[in-house]
């Protein structure tokens, strides 16, 4: 986790990959992979921002 705290690019890339996995699963369930891919980007950015904010608050 220390490496992720030092490298924001790696940090957000991890959450974008997580978001894409969630998005493609949802996209497969609703038979719209393009919509799942777009939702995955939103999920990845949203979760990344929330965790980044939590780490900033925790480290104060």
Secondary structure, DSSP 8 states (H G I E B T S, - for coil): -HHHHH-HHHHHHHHHHHHHHHHHHHHHHTT-HHHHHHHHHHHHHHHHHHHHHHHHHHT-
